[in-house]
Amino acid sequence: MKTINQSISALNSQVARSSATGLSDERKPVRMLSDKVLPTYQADNGPLTARQMATIRKAAGAAGNGKVLSSLFD
């Protein structure tokens, strides 16, 4: 797996080549870096159905019955 520095170095050389060919859109380097570094995910099946939401709500139980175990502000 490439490190971020290696990805940036490769990106810089690609940007230099793109600029030489007249493709110097200022957003292109950021897009190219995000394509190389950020993870990609497969598309899911869309929104949950009403039946799936009902199952989740039933499994979760009633709201407001929890107990705070610790707080950052106390």
Summary of the structure (lengths in Angstrom):
residues: 74
radius of gyration: 23.2
end to end distance: 42.2
largest distance: 62.9
contacts: 102
relative contact order: 0.09
helix: 51%
strand: 0%
